[in-house]
Amino acid sequence: MSDREYLDREYNNQAKVKNFKNYVGEWRALSATARSEIPNVKVLTYDQKSGQKLDLIFPLEGVTESLPVQVFFHGGYWKALDRELFYFVARSFADYGIATAVVDYELIPTIQMPELIRQCRESIAFLYRQSERLGLDNANIHCFGHSAGGHISAMCLATDWSQFAADLPDQILQSATGISGLYDLEPISNCFLQDDLHLSNEDVSELSPAYLDAPANGQMQIIVGSEEGPEYAKQSESLYRKWEPISLSPINMNPYNHFTIMSAFADPTSAPAQMVRQVIGSPEEGVRS
């Protein structure tokens, strides 16, 4: 088997997981239910340049002052899906006094990777700047993401925010969590995904978290499903080795595959949901306990 054939197989999650389309349908249904269960939401345009929006979903006890916020970036290999599918992740936080921001970003090939990362960074900067108006604690902002969203989350944690904009401090985020994340873009650029992504050599070197120095502040949590395959485990290990000073040891979580680990966030008692809350320091007794 050639290197290309191996990488094509390992990164083709749709081929590795039977009936993968059922999970997309499940996420859509879970999100429809969650909208009725957790209806207190603001739809906000976070980036005037691109017009991109986020859903800011407030916890069940309603809007109070200085809420911690967990920002979610969806997956889809940077070229598919949208925030509408992932409203259900708020289930993992709504009972625990935590706001959830579910972010949209433009997809490749409409834009290229540097602009995609800029937009996602802008969503974090927006929430920081607007925290007082929105009832958020700007000293308690966290992010997490699935698959490509794990890459985005790590890139946001790696940001020197004072260089991103003059009115921002060096670090905004207290933590980031990658769920089955992609931190080294080199194998991505050498498999079938490159046909759509068109990653340049500069993209690979400058936008691979595993090639960047560990952030001076913040904490990185790395989670991968036990059924994801060796390349996903390698992705997680590569980031941990580079960012060991600020990273928790990668957690290989059984029995999840690439899609079931995302579905787990519909259940606030699931191990992935609990782990993301723990990095915030949230008490584990919800308002409906």
C-alpha positions in Angstrom: 0.0 0.0 0.0 1.4 3.4 -0.9 1.6 6.3 1.5 -1.2 8.1 -0.3 -3.5 5.0 -0.2 -2.8 4.6 3.5 -3.6 8.2 4.3 -6.7 8.2 2.1 -8.0 5.2 4.1 -7.1 6.6 7.5 -8.7 10.0 7.0 -11.8 8.8 5.2 -14.1 8.6 8.2 -17.2 8.1 6.0 -15.7 4.9 4.7 -14.4 3.7 8.1 -17.8 4.1 9.9 -20.8 2.4 8.5 -24.0 4.4 8.0 -22.2 7.7 8.8 -25.0 9.6 7.3 -27.2 8.4 10.1 -25.1 10.4 12.6 -25.7 13.7 10.7 -29.4 13.0 10.8 -29.1 12.2 14.5 -27.3 15.5 15.2 -30.0 17.4 13.3 -32.8 15.8 15.4 -30.9 16.3 18.6 -30.4 19.9 17.8 -34.1 20.4 17.0 -35.0 18.9 20.4 -32.3 21.0 22.2 -33.7 24.2 20.7 -37.0 23.5 22.5 -35.3 22.4 25.7 -32.8 25.3 25.9 -34.6 28.2 24.0 -32.7 31.2 25.5 -30.4 32.0 22.6 -29.0 35.1 20.9 -28.0 34.9 17.2 -25.1 37.3 16.8 -23.0 38.4 13.8 -19.5 38.2 15.2 -17.6 39.3 12.1 -18.7 42.2 10.0 -16.3 41.5 7.2 -17.6 38.0 6.5 -21.1 38.3 8.1 -20.5 35.1 10.0 -22.8 34.3 13.0 -22.8 32.4 16.2 -25.5 31.1 18.5 -24.9 32.2 22.1 -27.0 29.7 24.1 -27.6 30.6 27.7 -27.9 28.1 30.6 -31.2 27.0 31.9 -31.3 29.3 34.9 -31.2 32.2 32.4 -28.9 35.1 31.8 -26.9 36.2 34.9 -23.8 38.2 35.2 -20.4 36.8 34.4 -21.2 33.5 32.9 -18.4 31.2 31.8 -18.6 30.4 28.1 -17.6 27.3 26.1 -17.1 28.1 22.4 -17.7 25.2 20.0 -16.2 24.9 16.5 -17.7 22.1 14.3 -15.9 19.7 12.1 -16.4 18.7 8.5 -12.8 18.8 7.3 -13.0 22.6 7.0 -15.3 22.2 4.0 -18.6 20.9 5.2 -21.4 21.2 7.9 -22.5 24.3 9.8 -23.5 25.4 13.3 -27.2 24.5 12.8 -26.3 20.8 13.3 -24.6 21.3 16.6 -27.0 23.2 18.8 -27.2 20.0 20.9 -23.8 20.5 22.4 -25.4 23.1 24.7 -27.0 20.1 26.5 -23.5 19.5 28.0 -23.4 22.9 29.7 -26.9 24.3 30.1 -27.5 22.6 33.5 -24.2 23.7 34.8 -24.4 27.5 34.6 -22.2 27.7 31.4 -23.1 29.5 28.2 -22.4 27.9 24.9 -21.4 29.6 21.7 -21.8 27.5 18.6 -19.8 29.2 15.7 -20.2 29.2 12.0 -17.4 30.0 9.7 -17.1 30.1 5.9 -16.0 26.9 4.3 -13.2 26.0 1.9 -13.1 26.4 -1.1 -15.1 29.7 -0.7 -12.2 30.9 1.4 -8.8 29.4 2.2 -7.4 28.2 5.5 -5.8 31.5 6.7 -9.1 33.3 6.4 -11.1 30.5 8.0 -8.8 30.7 11.1 -9.1 34.5 11.1 -12.9 34.3 11.3 -12.8 31.8 14.1 -10.3 33.9 16.0 -12.7 36.8 15.5 -15.5 34.9 17.2 -13.4 34.6 20.3 -12.3 38.3 20.2 -16.0 39.3 19.7 -17.1 37.4 22.8 -14.3 38.9 24.8 -15.1 42.5 23.7 -18.8 42.1 24.1 -18.7 40.1 27.4 -20.1 42.8 29.6 -23.1 43.4 27.3 -23.7 39.7 26.9 -23.3 38.7 30.6 -20.2 36.7 30.1 -17.0 36.5 32.2 -14.2 37.5 29.9 -11.7 35.8 32.2 -13.5 32.5 31.8 -13.7 31.9 28.1 -12.9 28.3 26.8 -13.2 26.6 23.4 -13.5 23.1 22.1 -14.0 21.5 18.7 -14.4 18.2 16.9 -12.1 17.0 14.1 -11.3 20.1 12.1 -12.8 22.1 15.0 -10.2 20.6 17.2 -7.6 22.1 14.9 -9.3 25.4 15.0 -9.5 25.3 18.8 -5.8 24.6 19.1 -5.0 27.5 16.7 -7.1 29.8 18.8 -5.3 28.8 22.0 -2.0 29.4 20.2 -3.0 32.9 19.2 -1.1 35.9 20.5 -4.2 38.0 20.8 -2.3 41.3 21.3 -0.9 40.7 17.8 -4.3 39.8 16.5 -5.8 43.2 17.6 -4.2 46.0 19.7 -7.1 46.2 22.2 -6.7 42.5 23.3 -4.5 40.9 25.9 -1.9 38.3 25.1 -4.2 35.4 26.0 -8.0 35.3 26.0 -8.7 31.6 26.4 -8.3 29.7 29.6 -8.5 26.3 27.9 -9.1 24.5 24.6 -10.1 20.9 24.0 -9.6 19.0 20.8 -12.0 16.1 20.2 -10.5 13.8 17.6 -8.6 16.9 16.4 -6.2 17.4 13.5 -3.0 19.2 14.5 -0.5 18.3 11.8 -1.7 19.4 8.3 1.1 17.6 6.4 -0.7 14.3 6.1 -3.9 16.1 5.3 -2.1 17.8 2.4 -0.9 14.4 1.2 -4.3 12.6 1.0 -7.6 13.0 -0.9 -8.6 16.0 1.2 -6.0 18.1 -0.5 -8.1 18.0 -3.7 -10.6 20.3 -2.0 -8.4 22.1 0.6 -5.5 23.2 -1.6 -3.2 23.7 1.4 0.0 25.5 0.6 3.4 24.7 2.1 2.9 27.9 4.2 -0.5 26.8 5.4 1.1 23.5 6.6 4.0 25.1 8.4 2.1 28.1 9.8 -1.3 26.6 10.6 -0.3 23.3 12.1 -0.6 23.6 15.9 1.9 20.7 16.2 4.5 22.8 14.5 3.9 25.9 16.7 5.4 26.7 20.1 3.3 25.9 23.1 1.2 28.9 24.2 2.6 30.7 27.3 -0.8 30.5 29.0 -3.9 28.3 28.9 -4.4 24.6 29.0 -4.9 22.1 26.1 -7.0 19.0 26.6 -6.7 16.3 23.9 -9.3 13.6 23.5 -9.5 10.9 20.8 -11.8 8.0 20.3 -10.4 4.5 20.7 -11.9 3.4 17.4 -10.5 6.2 15.3 -7.4 4.6 13.9 -3.7 5.2 14.2 -3.5 8.5 12.3 -5.9 10.2 14.7 -3.9 8.8 17.7 -0.7 10.1 16.0 -2.3 13.5 15.5 -3.1 13.7 19.2 0.4 12.5 20.3 2.1 15.0 18.0 0.4 18.0 19.6 1.0 16.7 23.1 4.7 16.2 22.5 5.0 19.8 21.2 2.7 21.4 23.8 3.5 19.1 26.8 4.1 22.1 29.1 0.4 23.1 28.9 -1.2 19.9 27.8 -3.0 17.1 29.6 -1.9 13.7 28.4 -4.0 12.6 25.5 -7.1 10.6 26.5 -7.9 7.6 24.3 -11.6 7.2 25.0 -13.4 3.9 24.7 -15.6 2.9 22.8 -16.0 6.0 20.6 -15.5 6.3 16.8 -15.3 9.6 14.9 -19.0 10.2 15.0 -20.2 8.7 18.3 -17.7 10.8 20.2 -19.5 13.9 18.9 -22.9 12.5 19.6 -21.8 12.0 23.2 -22.2 15.8 23.9 -26.0 15.4 23.7 -25.7 13.5 27.0 -24.3 15.8 29.8 -23.4 12.7 31.9 -21.1 11.2 29.1 -17.4 11.0 29.7 -16.5 13.5 27.0 -19.0 16.1 28.3 -17.7 15.7 31.8 -14.1 16.1 30.8 -14.8 19.3 28.9 -16.7 20.7 31.9 -13.9 19.7 34.3 -11.4 21.8 32.5 -13.6 24.8 33.1 -13.8 23.8 36.8 -17.6 23.5 36.7 -19.3 21.8 39.7 -20.7 18.5 38.6 -24.2 19.0 40.1 -26.5 20.5 37.6 -29.6 22.7 38.3 -31.9 19.7 37.6 -29.9 17.2 39.6 
